[in-house]
Amino acid sequence: MSIDDMAVASMWTGDDPSPSFEAMGAADRQVWASFARQREMDQTLAAINDPATYGAVVVGPWGVGKTTLARAVEAQLADTTHVVRLFGSGAETSVAYASLAVWMARLAPGAADSPASIIHGLDRLIHDDADGRDVLLVIDDLPALDPMSVGVVMHLLLSGGAKALVLARDAGQLPEDLVWLAKDGLLSELRLDYFNRAEVGELVAKATKTMVSASAVTALHKASNGIPLVLQALFREQVASGSLKLRRGVWVLSGRVNADPGSALADIVRTRLGRESEAVRLGVEKLSLLGTAPLSIVSAALGQETVWEMEERGFLAIDAAGRHHARLSERYVGEIVRGSLDPERMMELLVELSEVLNHEVDSLDSQELMALAAWTLDAGLVLEPRFGLAAARRALTHFDPLLALRCTVHIPPGHALFLEAVQLRSEAYGIVADYRGAVDVLDAVAPEQLAGLALQDYCRWVLALTGALLWVPEGYARIPGILAEAESRLRVEQRRGEGRLDQGAGAPPGAAVVPESAVPESELLAARQLLRLAYFEYQVHRGEFAEIVAELEEASHDSDLHYSLNCACLLVPTLAVLGRELDAVAVGHRVIKEIEDRGISLKFARHCRDGLTLALTWSGRWLESVELLSSELETMPQTAQYRGGLLELSLGLAQAYAGRGSAAAEVLLAAAAQLEVRESDNALGLAYSALAFTLAQDNNEKDAMEYLALAASAGSPTLWTNRAMAEFFRLMALRWLDDPDAGEKLHASARADLRQGRFSTASMSLFGGTITGTEKDFALLEDVSLHRQGPMPEINVMLARSCRRHDPVLALEAAAAAQMLKLDAVESRCAVLALDFARETGANALAREAKQRLDRLTAKLARLPLQPRTEGVKLTQRELQVAKLAKRGLGNRAIAGRIGVSVRTVEGHLYQVYSKLGITSRSELEQDQDL
């Protein structure tokens, strides 16, 4: 849908780029619902102005913007048209002419004696009011008109005295006479739908004249259901509450998008519910507490008749698949209704609901469990610890850390589940990027509590602590000691078990000699696996991939499902860095399928997804990475503020590696703004470095230098892959800014990576650092790239070999391969080399092919990574003169007459031109852009 600029200027007041909500009146509020409907408005106006029709019918659900569209149409026709608005009741009425009561009161005495006289009297009144202008009847959202009013409308239409604009939620609500007009094509039918996600983003950006982060778009779309009126009110509320903030010219999330029960949106909900039956209102109240639940439970709690009525009235949505879950169609309705309930009313409803919620905790799915926990806490009740932990685990899986914290807060230190609650709280703090809090909550556990833990529980605590320490400055230094202490305890328990075997050697057959302190072999194995996972994660964060790859590969096929899949998750980024990108892609897809098929949650699932997108990007399959990330951004849960910034960063990085400077900069700007609000993964410095690179590519030196300075002040990311990428983009930005030392620093980075077997990152650094490389540099690039997998390393090899041999054919093959991958900057570099090598060797046809390729790319790229060194073919003055005349279409004889030479001389000059340019015909000459 295209979005027009109509009335956008009225959205803001003053020079401040942020909105002045107090100044926004009714007309401004209509802008949100109307300006994105320009195409539909044009279609409606065309139907009204079409002499072959009687007007238009606009059909669409509540809140989609039908009335606002009608007002916009009226405004367009105001100078030439008299508008008559007709309103009726929502039920059949026996009152004749109910919709025309105002005009009936104005009829002259005796004019109401018969239906015919009434019709003609009303016709005269309406046309007298019109005073010579056209008449438009706007019939607004009516389930039915009384028959007598319909008769007047039909008379006005069929007599040519008026056109109609009819608004309805469904075409079935129209009176029969209007239905027939629509069926016969005499009333044009137009259907309005709610805005999709892309349209919501475009709408907000256009209305506010400000960029919107992808995560904010997703959250607003999910919260508003794409309803224009709701979106506008919701947006205002989130800005006012601080959940949406303007950072660096981008709207970003700082908190969850929630509807305020005391807001303007609440007035919309109350007005809408006020038109519904008592049963529907009660059903909405109960379902606002239930959240998402199986249809069987919803039917038992609300009653089947109420369920049917709520579905018919558009308040209930039922999933067709699986367990047939039911929920409120619009989440904001549930939030406002739930927030409006006083404690007494909430407790009353909860008591009623508790009678039908007799499921065991283990039988509830994630959404049911979370909803049950949330409304129990909202009612001021304390969760039973086992239930609270189960709900917290599900909440963390669905990126709702605040609910997880609420579910675990009341478990006391002496409780048997306290240590598990602490670990879940640490994980929740990690999601909200409070990494110090994540460490502190684990460090607060008393030593005597740790000493009393079973070995497996202790190793789980170690895994949680080492994982939390990876994100704080001093964390790396503590981890080896923690792991060594845990290994020592494990060995003690192992020796205890071995002593048990020795002790039993002299016992009578069948005698049970098992010391109480001995740990079963299965628990020893499980504990060792937990410590191995902690070590693997530590090594991945440090970038020591070669040391663990063999063990990870073996462990990824272990019989223990969770252990093997977690190892496989860590294996994905490991393989990606070590040059086995396609192997990483295969493992990544396998693990994700396992997760989805089995419905399980893995501790290291994020390593898998992040490693997969990196492997796709680095191997040259960046478009697949973009597709994967875009899909994840669109389907994020409502808690998008916790993950959205990182997803947008990954999307921007994929485009940056592909050389898409402008597109990457826009996404990275949103990612950086989001990470400034919540610096997840300590990745803000990476966002700044990548932004500097993309801005340098776009010839924006000033802003590139600014972001380089910001990257330096932000500090280095703690995760090795993020740290390596940040340094790579920093050096690449400097190279594009013509820093003389950038190339050598890229080579030094590559050498450091090669010492650790990190072929992928080494190859990329060499590719970036060999813009002006030596034969030795290109030999190294070729050798390193041969250790990698995927189409991009193949391009590296072709480019390196072409540079060593000065072979234009290989360079053109590399350019063609880059074109297939839509890597414009890489293609341009290969084309420049092909052009230089072709000119050096006098291969004019190849030079021309390279030049044509380069001309196409020059129009797309703000700046080429490499400029041609050699000059093009030089024609003599006379050859140039003849070529230009031939290009204009003159024949040889005409050219000869024009310049005063013989035809044979012209033919000789053209032969030289063709030879130098590497062409064979006039048609090729006409295509040459340099003449």
C-alpha positions, 0 to 999 in steps of 0.5 A: 500500500502506498502512503500519501503525504496528506495532512502529515504536516499537522501531526507535529507542532514546533521545531521539536522532532518529538510529538506534542501530544497535547496539541493533537486534536480530533483532526490530527487523530484522524490522520493516522487512520486516513493518510494511509488510505489514499489509494482507497480514497481515490477509488471511492472518489472515482466510484462516486464521480462515475456516471455509470454507478450510484456510488460505493460500498465500503466494507471492513471490520470495526476500527479499520477506518471506514468512517475516517475514509468517508470524512476524507472523501467528504472533505475532497468533495466539500466545494461541490457536494452537499453531504447528507449523513444517515444513521440508524440503529443496530437492530430492526426498528418499526419506526418509519423513516427513523434515519430521516427523522430530522427532515421529517420534522421539517416537512410542510403540513400535508406533505406526510399524507402518503408515502409518495408525498413523503418521498417527494417532500424529503427529496425537495428538502434535501435538494433545497439544502444542497442549493444546486450542488451534488448530493452525497448520502453517507450511510454509516455502518448500519446493520439495517435501515427501516424499509421506508428510509430505504425507499427514500434512499432508492428514490434519490439514487434511481432518480439521479438526485444523489450518490451514496457512500455506504459503510458496513462491517459486512456486505450482508448487513446492507438492506436488500435493495442496496445488496442488489445494486452492489451485485449488479455493479451499480454500487462499487464495493471496496473492502478495507483490511487492518494494516499489516506489519509493514504498513504499520511501520510505514504509517508510524514513520510517515506520520511522525517523520521519524524512523522506527526500529523493526522491533518497535514496529513488530510490537506496535503491530502485535499490540494494535492488531493493525487497527489504525485508530488503536495504533494511533492511541497506543503509539501516543501512550507508549511515548508518553509512558516512555516505553517508546523513546526517540534515540538518534532519530529512531523510535525504539523500545525501552519497555513492553508495549502495554495499554493503559487502563486510564488512557484514551485507548481505554475510552475506545474500548469502553465505548465499544464494550458498551454496545455489547451484551452483558454476557460478552462483557463478562466473557471479555473480563474472564478471558482477559484473566485467562489469556490463552487457554484451550477452547474446552477450558474457555467454553467451561469458564464462559459458557458455549453460548457466550463463546459463540457470541464473542466469536461472532462479535469479533472478540474471540480468536480460536486457533484451528491447529493443535489444542484449539486455543482461544484468546481475545482477538485484540490483546489491548482489550484484555490489558485494559479490561484486566487493568480496570478490574478492582481487587475485589472484582478480580478475586471474584472472577478468579474464584470462578475461573479456578473451579474450571482450571483443574489441570496439573502444572505439567499438562499446561503448555507455555502460554497457559502456564504463563497466563495462569501464573500472571493472573495469580500474581495479579490477584496478590496471591503467592505461587506455589514454588514448583508452579512458580519455577515451571512458569518462570522457565516458560517465561524465559523461553518466551523472552518475558524475564519480568514475569520470570522474576515475579514467579521466583521472588517468593521462594525463600533461601531455605527452600529445596528449589531456591538454587534453581530459582536463583539460576532462573533469576540470573537468566532473567537478569541476563535477558534484560542486560543487567549482567552485573545483577545476573552475577550478583544473584548467583554470588549471593548464594552462601558457601554452605548452601553450595557445599550441601548441594548434590553434585549435579545441582552444584555443576548446574550452578557452576554452569549458570555462574560461568555463563553470567561471568562471560558478560562482565569485565572481570568475569573471564579471569574468575572462570578458570578457577571456578571450573578447576574447583568444580573439577576437583569436587567431581574427581573427589566424588569419582574417587569415592565411587571407585573406593566403593568398588574396592570396598565391595571387592571382598564382600560376600556375593550379593552383599550391598556395599554402597556408602551413602555419600557415593554418587551414582555413575549416571549422576557423575556423567551428567555433572561432567557434561554440565562442566564440559558445557561450561568449558565449551561456552567459555572457549567459544567466548574466548575464540578458542574454537580449534581447541574444542571443535573435535570434542564438540563434533563428537559430543553433538552425537551423544545419546543424551539429547539435551547435551548433544543438542547444546553441544551442536548449538555451540558447534555452529559458530565454531564451524563458521569461524573455522572455515566450515561455513556450509557444515555450520549451516547444515548443523544449524538447520538440523538443530533448529528443526530438532528444537521445533519438532520436539518443542524443547528449550536449549540453553545455547539455542541463541548460539545456534541461530546467531552462528547460522546467520553468520555462516550464511552471511560469511559464505556469501549466502547473505540473502538467506540470512536476511530472510531468516532474520527478517522472518524472526523480526516479524514473528517476535513475541510482544517482549520485542524490546529484549531481543529486537536490538540484537536481531536488527544488529544481525540484519544490519551486519548481514547487509554490511558484509554484503556491501549494501551501505545505505540499506545497512546503515538504516538498519544499523542506526535503528539497532544502535538506537535500540542498544543504547536503551538496552545494551544486550550482549555488550554489542553497542560498540559493534553496532557503532563500528559497522555503522562507521563502515557503512557510512564510509562506503556511502562517502559520509566521512564526517558521520563515519568518523563520529561513529568510530569515536563512539565505538572507541568510547563504547568499549569492546564486546565480550563475545569473541565473534562480536569483538572480531567483527567490531575490529574488522568493521573498524579497520574496514571503515578506516581503509575506506577513509584512506587510513594508510595503516588500515591495510597492514592492521587487517593483515595483522588481524588475519595472521593472528586468526590463522594462528588459531585456525580461524580461516573465515575471519582471516580470509575476510580480513585478507580480502579487505586488506588486499585492495593494494596487495602484493603477489605474496598477499594474494597467494596467502588470500588464495591459500586461506580461502581454499580452507573455507566453504561456500561461494564467497570463498570461491570468489576470493580464490578466483580474485586472488588467482586473477591478481597473481596472473593478471588474468581478466577472464578469471576476474570477470568470472569472479565478478559474475559469481559476485553478481549472482550473489548480489554482492555489488561492491565485490563485483565492482572490485572484480570488474575493475581488476578485469578492466585493468588486466584486459587493458594491460594485455590489449584484450579489448573485448574483455575490457569492454565487457568489464567496462559495461559491468562497471558502468552499471555498478557505478550508478548503484554504488556511492563509491567504488572500493577500487578505481581503475589504474589504466586508461581506456582505449585512445582513439585518434581525433579522426577516429573519434570523429568517424566513430561519433558520426557512425554512432549517430547512424550516418552511413560510410558515404555520408560520413565521407562527404561530411568530413571530406575524405574518401569512403575507403578512408572512412572504412579504414578508420572504422576498422581501427575503431572496431579493433581498438574497442574490441567490437565487430558491428555498428550496433555494438558501437552505438551501445558504447557509453564513452563515445 
